[in-house]
Amino acid sequence: MGLRDRALIGVMVYSFARVSAVVNMNVDDYYRQGKRSWFRLHEKNGKFHEVPVHHTAEEYLDAYLHAVGMADQKKTPLFRPAMGKSGLLRLQRMSRVDARQRYANRIFALRIGRGMLSG
């Protein structure tokens, strides 16, 4: 789940994409064209927006896809929720709310780790 969360946040940060656009991505929406990797983002009103992938986001996504072994499952959701304490990923698509919660949890953990919260 840590690799998934890092990849999810990396895609949002480095592509400036909306949460909904990121969670609506399938595995085949992350692809190589020539020497460059791209994201195909599903925007509002059925439109697509293709953006080049930052090398850090590419590193995060490659590590995540390799760890979960779903690089060849092209038509499946890229980001999936976990099943309870087992940590296994479900087959359905992660919701916007769950993605926002992952992001908020990571930011909160960073703030505590750096002593930025005052009691």
CNS distance restraints for C-alpha pairs under 8 A (distance, minus, plus):
assign (resid   1 and name CA) (resid   5 and name CA) 6.08 0.50 0.50
assign (resid   1 and name CA) (resid  82 and name CA) 7.27 0.50 0.50
assign (resid   1 and name CA) (resid  87 and name CA) 6.46 0.50 0.50
assign (resid   2 and name CA) (resid   6 and name CA) 6.10 0.50 0.50
assign (resid   3 and name CA) (resid   7 and name CA) 6.05 0.50 0.50
assign (resid   3 and name CA) (resid  60 and name CA) 7.19 0.50 0.50
assign (resid   3 and name CA) (resid  63 and name CA) 7.05 0.50 0.50
assign (resid   3 and name CA) (resid  64 and name CA) 5.18 0.50 0.50
assign (resid   4 and name CA) (resid   8 and name CA) 6.01 0.50 0.50
assign (resid   4 and name CA) (resid  61 and name CA) 7.97 0.50 0.50
assign (resid   4 and name CA) (resid  64 and name CA) 5.70 0.50 0.50
assign (resid   4 and name CA) (resid  79 and name CA) 7.16 0.50 0.50
assign (resid   5 and name CA) (resid   9 and name CA) 6.07 0.50 0.50
assign (resid   5 and name CA) (resid 102 and name CA) 6.51 0.50 0.50
assign (resid   5 and name CA) (resid 103 and name CA) 7.70 0.50 0.50
assign (resid   6 and name CA) (resid  10 and name CA) 5.89 0.50 0.50
assign (resid   6 and name CA) (resid  60 and name CA) 6.55 0.50 0.50
assign (resid   7 and name CA) (resid  11 and name CA) 6.08 0.50 0.50
assign (resid   7 and name CA) (resid  57 and name CA) 6.66 0.50 0.50
assign (resid   7 and name CA) (resid  60 and name CA) 4.87 0.50 0.50
assign (resid   7 and name CA) (resid  61 and name CA) 5.10 0.50 0.50
assign (resid   7 and name CA) (resid  64 and name CA) 6.60 0.50 0.50
assign (resid   8 and name CA) (resid  12 and name CA) 6.41 0.50 0.50
assign (resid   8 and name CA) (resid  22 and name CA) 7.61 0.50 0.50
assign (resid   8 and name CA) (resid  79 and name CA) 7.18 0.50 0.50
assign (resid   8 and name CA) (resid  99 and name CA) 7.70 0.50 0.50
assign (resid   9 and name CA) (resid  13 and name CA) 6.00 0.50 0.50
assign (resid   9 and name CA) (resid 103 and name CA) 6.47 0.50 0.50
assign (resid  10 and name CA) (resid  14 and name CA) 5.82 0.50 0.50
assign (resid  10 and name CA) (resid  56 and name CA) 7.45 0.50 0.50
assign (resid  10 and name CA) (resid  57 and name CA) 5.07 0.50 0.50
assign (resid  10 and name CA) (resid  60 and name CA) 6.91 0.50 0.50
assign (resid  11 and name CA) (resid  15 and name CA) 5.71 0.50 0.50
assign (resid  11 and name CA) (resid  16 and name CA) 7.83 0.50 0.50
assign (resid  11 and name CA) (resid  17 and name CA) 7.55 0.50 0.50
assign (resid  11 and name CA) (resid  22 and name CA) 7.22 0.50 0.50
assign (resid  11 and name CA) (resid  57 and name CA) 5.72 0.50 0.50
assign (resid  12 and name CA) (resid  16 and name CA) 5.52 0.50 0.50
assign (resid  12 and name CA) (resid  17 and name CA) 5.28 0.50 0.50
assign (resid  12 and name CA) (resid  18 and name CA) 6.97 0.50 0.50
assign (resid  12 and name CA) (resid  19 and name CA) 6.88 0.50 0.50
assign (resid  12 and name CA) (resid  22 and name CA) 6.79 0.50 0.50
assign (resid  13 and name CA) (resid  17 and name CA) 7.47 0.50 0.50
assign (resid  14 and name CA) (resid  53 and name CA) 7.50 0.50 0.50
assign (resid  14 and name CA) (resid  54 and name CA) 6.11 0.50 0.50
assign (resid  14 and name CA) (resid  57 and name CA) 6.47 0.50 0.50
assign (resid  15 and name CA) (resid  51 and name CA) 7.09 0.50 0.50
assign (resid  15 and name CA) (resid  53 and name CA) 7.11 0.50 0.50
assign (resid  15 and name CA) (resid  54 and name CA) 7.58 0.50 0.50
assign (resid  17 and name CA) (resid  21 and name CA) 6.30 0.50 0.50
assign (resid  17 and name CA) (resid  22 and name CA) 6.55 0.50 0.50
assign (resid  17 and name CA) (resid  41 and name CA) 7.66 0.50 0.50
assign (resid  18 and name CA) (resid  22 and name CA) 6.47 0.50 0.50
assign (resid  19 and name CA) (resid  23 and name CA) 6.27 0.50 0.50
assign (resid  19 and name CA) (resid  96 and name CA) 6.12 0.50 0.50
assign (resid  19 and name CA) (resid  99 and name CA) 7.12 0.50 0.50
assign (resid  19 and name CA) (resid 100 and name CA) 7.36 0.50 0.50
assign (resid  20 and name CA) (resid  24 and name CA) 6.08 0.50 0.50
assign (resid  20 and name CA) (resid  43 and name CA) 7.98 0.50 0.50
assign (resid  20 and name CA) (resid  96 and name CA) 5.80 0.50 0.50
assign (resid  21 and name CA) (resid  25 and name CA) 6.68 0.50 0.50
assign (resid  21 and name CA) (resid  41 and name CA) 5.46 0.50 0.50
assign (resid  21 and name CA) (resid  42 and name CA) 5.11 0.50 0.50
assign (resid  21 and name CA) (resid  43 and name CA) 5.65 0.50 0.50
assign (resid  22 and name CA) (resid  41 and name CA) 6.64 0.50 0.50
assign (resid  22 and name CA) (resid  42 and name CA) 7.72 0.50 0.50
assign (resid  23 and name CA) (resid  77 and name CA) 7.80 0.50 0.50
assign (resid  23 and name CA) (resid  78 and name CA) 7.40 0.50 0.50
assign (resid  23 and name CA) (resid  79 and name CA) 6.08 0.50 0.50
assign (resid  23 and name CA) (resid  93 and name CA) 6.94 0.50 0.50
assign (resid  23 and name CA) (resid  94 and name CA) 6.04 0.50 0.50
assign (resid  23 and name CA) (resid  95 and name CA) 6.70 0.50 0.50
assign (resid  23 and name CA) (resid  96 and name CA) 6.59 0.50 0.50
assign (resid  23 and name CA) (resid  99 and name CA) 7.42 0.50 0.50
assign (resid  24 and name CA) (resid  41 and name CA) 7.71 0.50 0.50
assign (resid  24 and name CA) (resid  42 and name CA) 6.41 0.50 0.50
assign (resid  24 and name CA) (resid  77 and name CA) 7.11 0.50 0.50
assign (resid  24 and name CA) (resid  78 and name CA) 7.93 0.50 0.50
assign (resid  24 and name CA) (resid  93 and name CA) 7.32 0.50 0.50
assign (resid  25 and name CA) (resid  29 and name CA) 5.79 0.50 0.50
assign (resid  25 and name CA) (resid  40 and name CA) 7.38 0.50 0.50
assign (resid  25 and name CA) (resid  41 and name CA) 6.42 0.50 0.50
assign (resid  25 and name CA) (resid  42 and name CA) 6.77 0.50 0.50
assign (resid  25 and name CA) (resid  77 and name CA) 6.16 0.50 0.50
assign (resid  25 and name CA) (resid  78 and name CA) 5.73 0.50 0.50
assign (resid  25 and name CA) (resid  79 and name CA) 7.51 0.50 0.50
assign (resid  26 and name CA) (resid  30 and name CA) 7.60 0.50 0.50
assign (resid  26 and name CA) (resid  74 and name CA) 6.74 0.50 0.50
assign (resid  26 and name CA) (resid  75 and name CA) 5.85 0.50 0.50
assign (resid  26 and name CA) (resid  76 and name CA) 5.35 0.50 0.50
assign (resid  26 and name CA) (resid  77 and name CA) 4.25 0.50 0.50
assign (resid  26 and name CA) (resid  78 and name CA) 4.61 0.50 0.50
assign (resid  26 and name CA) (resid  79 and name CA) 7.79 0.50 0.50
assign (resid  27 and name CA) (resid  70 and name CA) 7.82 0.50 0.50
assign (resid  27 and name CA) (resid  71 and name CA) 6.74 0.50 0.50
assign (resid  27 and name CA) (resid  73 and name CA) 6.66 0.50 0.50
assign (resid  27 and name CA) (resid  74 and name CA) 4.84 0.50 0.50
assign (resid  27 and name CA) (resid  75 and name CA) 6.29 0.50 0.50
assign (resid  27 and name CA) (resid  76 and name CA) 5.99 0.50 0.50
assign (resid  27 and name CA) (resid  77 and name CA) 6.04 0.50 0.50
assign (resid  27 and name CA) (resid  78 and name CA) 4.63 0.50 0.50
assign (resid  28 and name CA) (resid  74 and name CA) 4.64 0.50 0.50
assign (resid  28 and name CA) (resid  75 and name CA) 6.37 0.50 0.50
assign (resid  29 and name CA) (resid  38 and name CA) 7.76 0.50 0.50
assign (resid  29 and name CA) (resid  39 and name CA) 5.60 0.50 0.50
assign (resid  29 and name CA) (resid  40 and name CA) 4.78 0.50 0.50
assign (resid  29 and name CA) (resid  41 and name CA) 7.14 0.50 0.50
assign (resid  30 and name CA) (resid  37 and name CA) 7.05 0.50 0.50
assign (resid  30 and name CA) (resid  38 and name CA) 5.76 0.50 0.50
assign (resid  30 and name CA) (resid  39 and name CA) 4.81 0.50 0.50
assign (resid  30 and name CA) (resid  40 and name CA) 6.56 0.50 0.50
assign (resid  31 and name CA) (resid  37 and name CA) 5.49 0.50 0.50
assign (resid  31 and name CA) (resid  38 and name CA) 5.42 0.50 0.50
assign (resid  31 and name CA) (resid  39 and name CA) 6.72 0.50 0.50
assign (resid  32 and name CA) (resid  36 and name CA) 5.65 0.50 0.50
assign (resid  32 and name CA) (resid  37 and name CA) 4.18 0.50 0.50
assign (resid  32 and name CA) (resid  38 and name CA) 6.09 0.50 0.50
assign (resid  33 and name CA) (resid  37 and name CA) 6.08 0.50 0.50
assign (resid  33 and name CA) (resid  38 and name CA) 7.18 0.50 0.50
assign (resid  36 and name CA) (resid  52 and name CA) 7.07 0.50 0.50
assign (resid  36 and name CA) (resid  53 and name CA) 7.50 0.50 0.50
assign (resid  37 and name CA) (resid  52 and name CA) 6.09 0.50 0.50
assign (resid  37 and name CA) (resid  53 and name CA) 5.43 0.50 0.50
assign (resid  37 and name CA) (resid  58 and name CA) 7.33 0.50 0.50
assign (resid  38 and name CA) (resid  50 and name CA) 6.59 0.50 0.50
assign (resid  38 and name CA) (resid  51 and name CA) 5.61 0.50 0.50
assign (resid  38 and name CA) (resid  52 and name CA) 4.42 0.50 0.50
assign (resid  38 and name CA) (resid  53 and name CA) 5.05 0.50 0.50
assign (resid  39 and name CA) (resid  49 and name CA) 7.99 0.50 0.50
assign (resid  39 and name CA) (resid  50 and name CA) 5.50 0.50 0.50
assign (resid  39 and name CA) (resid  51 and name CA) 5.34 0.50 0.50
assign (resid  39 and name CA) (resid  52 and name CA) 6.30 0.50 0.50
assign (resid  39 and name CA) (resid  53 and name CA) 6.32 0.50 0.50
assign (resid  40 and name CA) (resid  48 and name CA) 6.33 0.50 0.50
assign (resid  40 and name CA) (resid  49 and name CA) 5.70 0.50 0.50
assign (resid  40 and name CA) (resid  50 and name CA) 4.45 0.50 0.50
assign (resid  40 and name CA) (resid  51 and name CA) 6.70 0.50 0.50
assign (resid  41 and name CA) (resid  48 and name CA) 5.48 0.50 0.50
assign (resid  41 and name CA) (resid  49 and name CA) 5.05 0.50 0.50
assign (resid  41 and name CA) (resid  50 and name CA) 6.10 0.50 0.50
assign (resid  41 and name CA) (resid  51 and name CA) 7.85 0.50 0.50
assign (resid  42 and name CA) (resid  46 and name CA) 6.69 0.50 0.50
assign (resid  42 and name CA) (resid  47 and name CA) 6.12 0.50 0.50
assign (resid  42 and name CA) (resid  48 and name CA) 4.82 0.50 0.50
assign (resid  42 and name CA) (resid  49 and name CA) 6.64 0.50 0.50
assign (resid  43 and name CA) (resid  47 and name CA) 5.13 0.50 0.50
assign (resid  43 and name CA) (resid  48 and name CA) 5.54 0.50 0.50
assign (resid  43 and name CA) (resid  49 and name CA) 6.74 0.50 0.50
assign (resid  53 and name CA) (resid  57 and name CA) 6.45 0.50 0.50
assign (resid  53 and name CA) (resid  58 and name CA) 6.16 0.50 0.50
assign (resid  54 and name CA) (resid  58 and name CA) 6.20 0.50 0.50
assign (resid  55 and name CA) (resid  59 and name CA) 6.20 0.50 0.50
assign (resid  56 and name CA) (resid  60 and name CA) 6.30 0.50 0.50
assign (resid  57 and name CA) (resid  61 and name CA) 6.08 0.50 0.50
assign (resid  58 and name CA) (resid  62 and name CA) 5.98 0.50 0.50
assign (resid  59 and name CA) (resid  63 and name CA) 6.23 0.50 0.50
assign (resid  60 and name CA) (resid  64 and name CA) 6.25 0.50 0.50
assign (resid  61 and name CA) (resid  65 and name CA) 6.02 0.50 0.50
assign (resid  62 and name CA) (resid  66 and name CA) 5.99 0.50 0.50
assign (resid  63 and name CA) (resid  67 and name CA) 6.08 0.50 0.50
assign (resid  64 and name CA) (resid  68 and name CA) 6.30 0.50 0.50
assign (resid  65 and name CA) (resid  69 and name CA) 5.74 0.50 0.50
assign (resid  65 and name CA) (resid  70 and name CA) 5.76 0.50 0.50
assign (resid  65 and name CA) (resid  71 and name CA) 5.51 0.50 0.50
assign (resid  66 and name CA) (resid  70 and name CA) 7.20 0.50 0.50
assign (resid  66 and name CA) (resid  71 and name CA) 6.89 0.50 0.50
assign (resid  70 and name CA) (resid  74 and name CA) 7.95 0.50 0.50
assign (resid  76 and name CA) (resid  91 and name CA) 7.60 0.50 0.50
assign (resid  77 and name CA) (resid  91 and name CA) 7.44 0.50 0.50
assign (resid  77 and name CA) (resid  92 and name CA) 6.77 0.50 0.50
assign (resid  77 and name CA) (resid  93 and name CA) 5.34 0.50 0.50
assign (resid  77 and name CA) (resid  94 and name CA) 7.95 0.50 0.50
assign (resid  78 and name CA) (resid  93 and name CA) 7.64 0.50 0.50
assign (resid  79 and name CA) (resid  93 and name CA) 6.26 0.50 0.50
assign (resid  79 and name CA) (resid  94 and name CA) 5.72 0.50 0.50
assign (resid  80 and name CA) (resid  89 and name CA) 5.91 0.50 0.50
assign (resid  80 and name CA) (resid  90 and name CA) 5.97 0.50 0.50
assign (resid  80 and name CA) (resid  91 and name CA) 6.51 0.50 0.50
assign (resid  80 and name CA) (resid  92 and name CA) 5.99 0.50 0.50
assign (resid  80 and name CA) (resid  93 and name CA) 4.94 0.50 0.50
assign (resid  80 and name CA) (resid  94 and name CA) 4.54 0.50 0.50
assign (resid  81 and name CA) (resid  89 and name CA) 5.71 0.50 0.50
assign (resid  81 and name CA) (resid  90 and name CA) 5.82 0.50 0.50
assign (resid  81 and name CA) (resid  92 and name CA) 7.32 0.50 0.50
assign (resid  81 and name CA) (resid  93 and name CA) 6.92 0.50 0.50
assign (resid  81 and name CA) (resid  94 and name CA) 5.00 0.50 0.50
assign (resid  81 and name CA) (resid  95 and name CA) 7.92 0.50 0.50
assign (resid  81 and name CA) (resid  98 and name CA) 7.66 0.50 0.50
assign (resid  82 and name CA) (resid  86 and name CA) 7.79 0.50 0.50
assign (resid  82 and name CA) (resid  87 and name CA) 5.37 0.50 0.50
assign (resid  82 and name CA) (resid  88 and name CA) 5.41 0.50 0.50
assign (resid  82 and name CA) (resid  89 and name CA) 4.31 0.50 0.50
assign (resid  82 and name CA) (resid  90 and name CA) 5.81 0.50 0.50
assign (resid  83 and name CA) (resid  87 and name CA) 5.78 0.50 0.50
assign (resid  83 and name CA) (resid  88 and name CA) 5.54 0.50 0.50
assign (resid  83 and name CA) (resid  89 and name CA) 5.97 0.50 0.50
assign (resid  83 and name CA) (resid  90 and name CA) 6.18 0.50 0.50
assign (resid  84 and name CA) (resid  88 and name CA) 7.95 0.50 0.50
assign (resid  94 and name CA) (resid  98 and name CA) 6.47 0.50 0.50
assign (resid  94 and name CA) (resid  99 and name CA) 6.81 0.50 0.50
assign (resid  95 and name CA) (resid  99 and name CA) 6.29 0.50 0.50
assign (resid  96 and name CA) (resid 100 and name CA) 6.13 0.50 0.50
assign (resid  97 and name CA) (resid 101 and name CA) 6.16 0.50 0.50
assign (resid  98 and name CA) (resid 102 and name CA) 6.24 0.50 0.50
assign (resid  99 and name CA) (resid 103 and name CA) 6.34 0.50 0.50
assign (resid 100 and name CA) (resid 104 and name CA) 6.07 0.50 0.50
assign (resid 101 and name CA) (resid 105 and name CA) 5.98 0.50 0.50
assign (resid 102 and name CA) (resid 106 and name CA) 6.33 0.50 0.50
assign (resid 103 and name CA) (resid 107 and name CA) 6.29 0.50 0.50
assign (resid 104 and name CA) (resid 108 and name CA) 6.05 0.50 0.50
assign (resid 105 and name CA) (resid 109 and name CA) 6.13 0.50 0.50
assign (resid 106 and name CA) (resid 110 and name CA) 6.20 0.50 0.50
assign (resid 107 and name CA) (resid 111 and name CA) 6.21 0.50 0.50
assign (resid 108 and name CA) (resid 112 and name CA) 6.27 0.50 0.50
assign (resid 109 and name CA) (resid 113 and name CA) 6.06 0.50 0.50
assign (resid 110 and name CA) (resid 114 and name CA) 6.22 0.50 0.50
assign (resid 111 and name CA) (resid 115 and name CA) 6.12 0.50 0.50
assign (resid 111 and name CA) (resid 116 and name CA) 5.10 0.50 0.50
assign (resid 111 and name CA) (resid 117 and name CA) 6.40 0.50 0.50
assign (resid 112 and name CA) (resid 116 and name CA) 6.07 0.50 0.50
assign (resid 112 and name CA) (resid 117 and name CA) 6.11 0.50 0.50
